[in-house]
Amino acid sequence: MRWSAQALLDAGARRLVVVIPVGDEDLAAEALEGLNGWSTAPGGATRALSVQAGLNALADHPADEPVLIHDAARPFVTKGHVEALLAALAGADGAIPALPVADTLKRDLEDGGLVTVSREHLWRAQTPQAFRRGQLLSAYAAWPKDAGEPTDDAGVMERAGGRVALAPGDPLLMKLTYPEDFTMAEALAPLATAPAARVTCVGQGFDAHRFGPGDAVWLCGVKIEHDKTLIGHSDADAGLHALTDALLGTIGEGDIGDHFPPTDPKWRGVDSAVFLSHAVDLVRAKGGQIVNVDVTLICERPRIKAHRAAMRARLATLLDLPEVRVSVKATTTERMGFTGREEGLAAQAIVAVSLPA
């Protein structure tokens, strides 16, 4: 399960729902320790009910958003499989990886004999299987009660009249079903799970805002009562702005002004968490994983120490990182310069992101 979860997250999955038996929450947490962006949902009595439980756990996502359904019994999924599926889904209602049947097929007869069956146009379906969430839920709702249990999600979509496209299958997407399968998987594991080449990219950001009349400032997503406020087109959160620029720097996507021009009135007064979330999405879309962040706030006042824990917690939530990988520090310039004269406040940030090479 962990191998599949890691591969899907590395491929850019925005969210991962792991459907598990009721009572196995601790076991899942142990298996997935150290990974981010996942949650669990209790499974049902059948595969179909478990799939629907996973889909319903994603109810806060758009109905037309692609969703991949994968059997944990196929542990060797890769980013390449995911990309091929999404490409195939673009022109269809569903997409599955499949292999042509290579072996001669036989059917047994009532008299104990055998008859050869044509293997032409026959395929071995694998997972992950890709669909649009709302469309697949509708297909499940339309499944006839007297039709028996569907063996895969593509069959459900086909029964509802949807067109399912084929993506290239892979022998490494083998399903662990029989005892001898595990022997084969153990032999293949060193090759199949070899980590893809990745590089660590470092980005830095800097931002500054002047003080003006007001009664509070926003820093790193936390509101702090103060005898002044920070002036800016948005909420002037210098900490989040510096962090956003640092993230954009890791993937060479310009700066915050390129994505949210200060000349555009729709960004006036907006929560700067919107900017940071956009940068996080861009990093993940490129297969990036945020390793850690370090923010330094530069000001004489307000005093930051009392608010640092809240800032770390807020950034950890926005970045989906454990707090141990989020650092917030503060310093002064010993009364020198514009920050020393309390004319304004500055922030700098450094971010490390692991990206596919």
NUFI-717925 format. One line per field, with one value per residue (C-alpha): x, y, z; residue in one letter. Coordinates in nm, 4 decimals, always signed. Example, Ala and Ser with C-alpha at 12.3 -4.5 7.8 and 13.67 -1.06 7.14 Angstrom:
2
east	+1.2300;+1.3670 $
north	-0.4500;-0.1060 $
up	+0.7800;+0.7140 $
r	a;s $
! end
This chain:
357
east	+0.0000;+0.2786;+0.4563;+0.1385;+0.0629;+0.4153;+0.4018;+0.0639;+0.1719;+0.4981;+0.2910;+0.1160;-0.2013;-0.3675;-0.5275;-0.5132;-0.7940;-0.6914;-0.9962;-0.9349;-1.1259;-1.2867;-1.0450;-0.7275;-0.6664;-0.3546;-0.2137;-0.2659;-0.1027;+0.1984;+0.2298;+0.1972;+0.4041;+0.5999;+0.3754;+0.1511;-0.1726;-0.3597;-0.6628;-0.8566;-1.2160;-1.3892;-1.4474;-1.7637;-1.8581;-1.7703;-1.5145;-1.7854;-1.8990;-1.5400;-1.4788;-1.7909;-1.6782;-1.3518;-1.5303;-1.7668;-1.4687;-1.3673;-1.7042;-1.5385;-1.3574;-1.5125;-1.7281;-1.5391;-1.1970;-1.0092;-0.9857;-0.7725;-0.8809;-0.6003;-0.5705;-0.3063;-0.2494;-0.0659;+0.2267;+0.4466;+0.2529;+0.4642;+0.4274;+0.4473;+0.1384;-0.0511;+0.0484;-0.0549;-0.3936;-0.4693;-0.3758;-0.6124;-0.8913;-0.8846;-1.0809;-1.2964;-1.5223;-1.2705;-0.9229;-0.7517;-0.4059;-0.4359;-0.2164;-0.3109;-0.3629;-0.0479;-0.1273;-0.3525;-0.6895;-0.8811;-1.2341;-1.3226;-1.6252;-1.8840;-1.7417;-1.3988;-1.2498;-1.1091;-1.1784;-0.9499;-1.0903;-0.9760;-0.7620;-0.8137;-0.9377;-0.8948;-0.7136;-0.6020;-0.7338;-0.5142;-0.5274;-0.5111;-0.8300;-0.9132;-1.2508;-1.4208;-1.5489;-1.9073;-1.9523;-1.8324;-2.0588;-2.3535;-2.2547;-2.2492;-2.5910;-2.7234;-2.5790;-2.8716;-2.9257;-2.9687;-2.6448;-2.4181;-2.1036;-1.8861;-1.5280;-1.3783;-1.4803;-1.4406;-1.7216;-1.9477;-1.8724;-1.9240;-2.2630;-2.3704;-2.2844;-1.9491;-1.6519;-1.3407;-1.0062;-0.6989;-0.3639;-0.0478;-0.0410;+0.2702;+0.3632;+0.5000;+0.1421;+0.0910;-0.1744;-0.0649;-0.3316;-0.1728;+0.1190;+0.3556;+0.2804;+0.4534;+0.7636;+0.7748;+0.7083;+0.9923;+1.2285;+1.1041;+1.0826;+1.4421;+1.3915;+1.0277;+1.0592;+1.3927;+1.3428;+1.3189;+1.5982;+1.5114;+1.6850;+1.6460;+1.5772;+1.6087;+1.4091;+1.4312;+1.1861;+1.1881;+0.9099;+0.8626;+0.5654;+0.5412;+0.3369;+0.0263;-0.2645;-0.4402;-0.4806;-0.3440;-0.1036;-0.1139;+0.2062;+0.2448;-0.1315;-0.1809;-0.3520;-0.1556;-0.2985;-0.0735;-0.0911;-0.0269;-0.1088;+0.0869;-0.0026;-0.0355;-0.2679;-0.3697;-0.3601;+0.0140;+0.1251;+0.4984;+0.5711;+0.3320;+0.4454;+0.8115;+0.7211;+0.5129;+0.8028;+1.0407;+0.8134;+0.7754;+1.1537;+1.2012;+1.0164;+1.1220;+0.7693;+0.8506;+0.7247;+0.4003;+0.3395;+0.3393;+0.0551;-0.1359;-0.0676;-0.1133;-0.2860;-0.5735;-0.8451;-0.9756;-0.6712;-0.7322;-0.7474;-0.7387;-0.6066;-0.2462;-0.3066;-0.4675;-0.1298;+0.0570;-0.1929;-0.1556;+0.2227;+0.1872;-0.0443;+0.2071;+0.4883;+0.2807;+0.1691;+0.5361;+0.5735;+0.7387;+0.7416;+0.8093;+1.0857;+1.1014;+1.0507;+1.2283;+1.0822;+1.2563;+1.0575;+1.2574;+1.1042;+1.1365;+0.7669;+0.5348;+0.7139;+0.6950;+0.7924;+0.4486;+0.2903;+0.5541;+0.3823;+0.0572;+0.2463;+0.4189;+0.0884;-0.0810;+0.2016;+0.2093;-0.1613;-0.1289;+0.1701;+0.0487;+0.3774;+0.4575;+0.5449;+0.8959;+0.9654;+0.8352;+1.0560;+0.9586;+1.2185;+1.2388;+1.5187;+1.5756;+1.8212;+1.9330;+1.7311;+1.9048;+1.7269;+1.3552;+1.2715;+1.4779;+1.2895;+0.9640;+0.8688;+0.7946;+0.8548;+1.0396;+1.0416;+1.2624;+1.2001;+1.3956;+1.2295;+1.3651;+1.1601;+1.2300;+1.1529;+1.1816;+1.5171 $
north	+0.0000;+0.2419;+0.1838;+0.2695;+0.5700;+0.7072;+0.6607;+0.8325;+1.1263;+1.1552;+1.1634;+1.4785;+1.3480;+1.6403;+1.4122;+1.0425;+0.8462;+0.5042;+0.2805;+0.0397;-0.2060;-0.0505;-0.0788;-0.0710;+0.3019;+0.2501;-0.0021;+0.2412;+0.5243;+0.3053;+0.1987;+0.5551;+0.7314;+1.0216;+1.0699;+1.3745;+1.4435;+1.1228;+1.0308;+0.7102;+0.6039;+0.2917;+0.0288;-0.1640;-0.5300;-0.5433;-0.3856;-0.1722;-0.0319;+0.0398;+0.2295;+0.4377;+0.5127;+0.6468;+0.8581;+1.0014;+1.0943;+1.3274;+1.5059;+1.8435;+1.8157;+1.9126;+1.6428;+1.6661;+1.6260;+1.3127;+1.0412;+0.7272;+0.4045;+0.1647;-0.1764;-0.1818;-0.5405;-0.3941;-0.2253;-0.1336;+0.1621;+0.4507;+0.8137;+0.7018;+0.4845;+0.7790;+1.0168;+0.7682;+0.7165;+1.0867;+1.1381;+0.8575;+0.9944;+1.3303;+1.1823;+0.9248;+0.8613;+0.6263;+0.4889;+0.1691;+0.0177;-0.3138;-0.5845;-0.7956;-1.1614;-1.3433;-1.6978;-1.9398;-1.9546;-2.2735;-2.3265;-2.6466;-2.8441;-3.0377;-3.3667;-3.2823;-3.1808;-2.8445;-2.6091;-2.3310;-1.9782;-1.6966;-1.4406;-1.1786;-0.8457;-0.9702;-0.7596;-0.8050;-0.5048;-0.3548;-0.0613;+0.2332;+0.3092;+0.6728;+0.8468;+1.1722;+1.1425;+1.2558;+1.0519;+0.7318;+0.7860;+0.8263;+0.5056;+0.3190;+0.4590;+0.3206;-0.0301;-0.2801;-0.4613;-0.7918;-0.7586;-0.9072;-0.7468;-0.5538;-0.6804;-0.3438;+0.0189;+0.0167;-0.2405;-0.0043;+0.2810;+0.0551;-0.0623;+0.3016;+0.3675;+0.5360;+0.4841;+0.3430;+0.3970;+0.1776;+0.3002;+0.0888;-0.1801;-0.3052;-0.6566;-0.4911;-0.3920;-0.7526;-0.8242;-1.0140;-1.2843;-1.6261;-1.7270;-1.7633;-1.4024;-1.2813;-1.4792;-1.3089;-0.9668;-1.0062;-1.0794;-0.7782;-0.5312;-0.3994;-0.3098;-0.2022;+0.0257;+0.1846;+0.5549;+0.7728;+1.0269;+1.3425;+1.6683;+1.9090;+2.2661;+2.5613;+2.8828;+3.2085;+3.4931;+3.8426;+4.0902;+4.4166;+4.6394;+4.9800;+5.0529;+5.2705;+5.3540;+5.0480;+4.8139;+4.4754;+4.3069;+3.9710;+3.7669;+3.4042;+3.3703;+3.4894;+3.8127;+4.0086;+4.3053;+4.6094;+4.9881;+4.9945;+4.7852;+4.6826;+4.8560;+4.6467;+4.5509;+4.2244;+4.1728;+4.2638;+3.9437;+3.9761;+3.6291;+3.4521;+3.6682;+3.5809;+3.2132;+3.2205;+3.3699;+3.1093;+2.8252;+2.9768;+3.0059;+2.6316;+2.5632;+2.8742;+3.0180;+3.3863;+3.5778;+3.6573;+3.9644;+3.7522;+3.5392;+3.8010;+4.1473;+4.4283;+4.6246;+4.3749;+4.4992;+4.1478;+4.0808;+4.3914;+4.2890;+3.9153;+3.6602;+3.5877;+3.2180;+3.2177;+3.3087;+3.0461;+2.7699;+2.8548;+2.8185;+2.4868;+2.3546;+2.4533;+2.2743;+1.9576;+1.9677;+1.9315;+1.6282;+1.8334;+1.7548;+2.0341;+1.9215;+2.2130;+2.5895;+2.8562;+3.2067;+3.5000;+3.8102;+4.1320;+4.4001;+4.5854;+4.5443;+4.3607;+4.1013;+3.7703;+3.5130;+3.4881;+3.4166;+3.1872;+2.8609;+2.9744;+3.0781;+2.7416;+2.5615;+2.7767;+2.7293;+2.3545;+2.3391;+2.5499;+2.3488;+2.0090;+1.9602;+1.8389;+2.1309;+1.9952;+2.0936;+2.4487;+2.7152;+3.0726;+3.3067;+3.6773;+3.9297;+4.3035;+4.5327;+4.6940;+5.0072;+5.0518;+5.1098;+5.1298;+4.8319;+4.9785;+5.3078;+5.1076;+5.2445;+4.8945;+4.5251;+4.2693;+3.8925;+3.6412;+3.2725;+2.9728;+2.6532;+2.3129;+2.1094;+1.7602;+1.7454;+1.4841;+1.5192 $
up	+0.0000;+0.0863;-0.2449;-0.4364;-0.2155;-0.2585;-0.6361;-0.6729;-0.4571;-0.6505;-0.9699;-0.8444;-0.6799;-0.5058;-0.2508;-0.1729;-0.0051;+0.1246;+0.1694;+0.4584;+0.6770;+0.9836;+1.2731;+1.0636;+1.1082;+1.3211;+1.0747;+0.7858;+0.9803;+1.0495;+0.6852;+0.5533;+0.8194;+0.6743;+0.3692;+0.3363;+0.1546;+0.2429;+0.4483;+0.5080;+0.4476;+0.5836;+0.3172;+0.2416;+0.2185;-0.1527;-0.3803;-0.5431;-0.2078;-0.1082;-0.4327;-0.3769;-0.0206;-0.1573;-0.4186;-0.1579;+0.0599;-0.2244;-0.2277;-0.1691;-0.5035;-0.8416;-0.9987;-1.3290;-1.1673;-1.2767;-1.0140;-1.0259;-0.8566;-0.7779;-0.6156;-0.3435;-0.4545;-0.7556;-0.5776;-0.8735;-1.0202;-1.1556;-1.2570;-1.6207;-1.5768;-1.4301;-1.7092;-1.9791;-1.8127;-1.7829;-2.1477;-2.2517;-2.0299;-2.2090;-2.5006;-2.3202;-2.0202;-1.8616;-1.9181;-1.8072;-1.8526;-2.0329;-2.1822;-2.4840;-2.3982;-2.5079;-2.3970;-2.5802;-2.4064;-2.3285;-2.2012;-2.0170;-2.1309;-1.9317;-2.0583;-1.9189;-2.2503;-2.3620;-2.6479;-2.7714;-2.7449;-2.9719;-2.7921;-3.0628;-2.9228;-2.5650;-2.3064;-1.9453;-1.7505;-1.4789;-1.2407;-1.1786;-1.3717;-1.4458;-1.4604;-1.3719;-1.0186;-1.0692;-1.3848;-1.2182;-0.9168;-1.1546;-1.3325;-1.0010;-0.9131;-1.2424;-1.1917;-1.1967;-0.8672;-1.0486;-1.2482;-0.9834;-0.8485;-1.0964;-1.1066;-1.1967;-1.2398;-1.6166;-1.6321;-1.4402;-1.6794;-1.9822;-1.8490;-1.8164;-2.1810;-2.1271;-2.3563;-2.1885;-2.3608;-2.3366;-2.2090;-2.2320;-1.9647;-1.7929;-1.6748;-1.3597;-1.2727;-1.1709;-0.9098;-0.5996;-0.5713;-0.5255;-0.2995;-0.5948;-0.6943;-0.3798;-0.4636;-0.8027;-0.6492;-0.3993;-0.6882;-0.8871;-0.5993;-0.6155;-0.9820;-0.9708;-0.6670;-0.7491;-0.6814;-0.9873;-1.0269;-0.8368;-0.7598;-0.4697;-0.5792;-0.3421;-0.3810;-0.1911;-0.1525;-0.0066;+0.0593;+0.2454;+0.3275;+0.4891;+0.7983;+0.7944;+1.0236;+1.1604;+1.4525;+1.3349;+1.0930;+0.9148;+0.9255;+0.8100;+0.8055;+1.1666;+1.2698;+1.5314;+1.7183;+1.6676;+1.6686;+1.2923;+0.9880;+0.6815;+0.3557;+0.0425;-0.2400;-0.0691;+0.3079;+0.2905;+0.4633;+0.3951;+0.5350;+0.2982;+0.0060;+0.0602;+0.0962;-0.2224;-0.4183;-0.2750;-0.3905;-0.7360;-0.7494;-0.7048;-1.0313;-1.2252;-1.2399;-1.1931;-0.8918;-0.7163;-0.9321;-1.2487;-1.1163;-0.9145;-1.0661;-0.8119;-1.0885;-1.0898;-0.8513;-0.7790;-0.5571;-0.3416;+0.0238;-0.0555;+0.1935;+0.0907;+0.1613;-0.1850;-0.3372;-0.1374;-0.2234;-0.5923;-0.5694;-0.3821;-0.6562;-0.9254;-0.7429;-0.7026;-1.0659;-1.1585;-0.9321;-0.6583;-0.2884;-0.0416;+0.1931;+0.4376;+0.4639;+0.6696;+0.7124;+0.8814;+0.9801;+1.0155;+1.2384;+1.5690;+1.6397;+1.6716;+1.8800;+1.7012;+1.9644;+2.1253;+1.7847;+1.6349;+1.7308;+1.5696;+1.2572;+1.2272;+1.2705;+1.0067;+0.7547;+0.8205;+0.7362;+0.4217;+0.2981;+0.4233;+0.6067;+0.9572;+1.1822;+1.2324;+0.8700;+0.9156;+1.0715;+1.1596;+1.3066;+1.3780;+1.4032;+1.4148;+1.2402;+1.5682;+1.4909;+1.1549;+0.8237;+0.7472;+0.9694;+1.2540;+1.2240;+1.2226;+0.8842;+0.7612;+0.7938;+0.5810;+0.5419;+0.3683;+0.3018;+0.1834;+0.0567;-0.0457;-0.2955;-0.4305;-0.8049;-1.0780;-1.2524 $
r	m;r;w;s;a;q;a;l;l;d;a;g;a;r;r;l;v;v;v;i;p;v;g;d;e;d;l;a;a;e;a;l;e;g;l;n;g;w;s;t;a;p;g;g;a;t;r;a;l;s;v;q;a;g;l;n;a;l;a;d;h;p;a;d;e;p;v;l;i;h;d;a;a;r;p;f;v;t;k;g;h;v;e;a;l;l;a;a;l;a;g;a;d;g;a;i;p;a;l;p;v;a;d;t;l;k;r;d;l;e;d;g;g;l;v;t;v;s;r;e;h;l;w;r;a;q;t;p;q;a;f;r;r;g;q;l;l;s;a;y;a;a;w;p;k;d;a;g;e;p;t;d;d;a;g;v;m;e;r;a;g;g;r;v;a;l;a;p;g;d;p;l;l;m;k;l;t;y;p;e;d;f;t;m;a;e;a;l;a;p;l;a;t;a;p;a;a;r;v;t;c;v;g;q;g;f;d;a;h;r;f;g;p;g;d;a;v;w;l;c;g;v;k;i;e;h;d;k;t;l;i;g;h;s;d;a;d;a;g;l;h;a;l;t;d;a;l;l;g;t;i;g;e;g;d;i;g;d;h;f;p;p;t;d;p;k;w;r;g;v;d;s;a;v;f;l;s;h;a;v;d;l;v;r;a;k;g;g;q;i;v;n;v;d;v;t;l;i;c;e;r;p;r;i;k;a;h;r;a;a;m;r;a;r;l;a;t;l;l;d;l;p;e;v;r;v;s;v;k;a;t;t;t;e;r;m;g;f;t;g;r;e;e;g;l;a;a;q;a;i;v;a;v;s;l;p;a $
! end
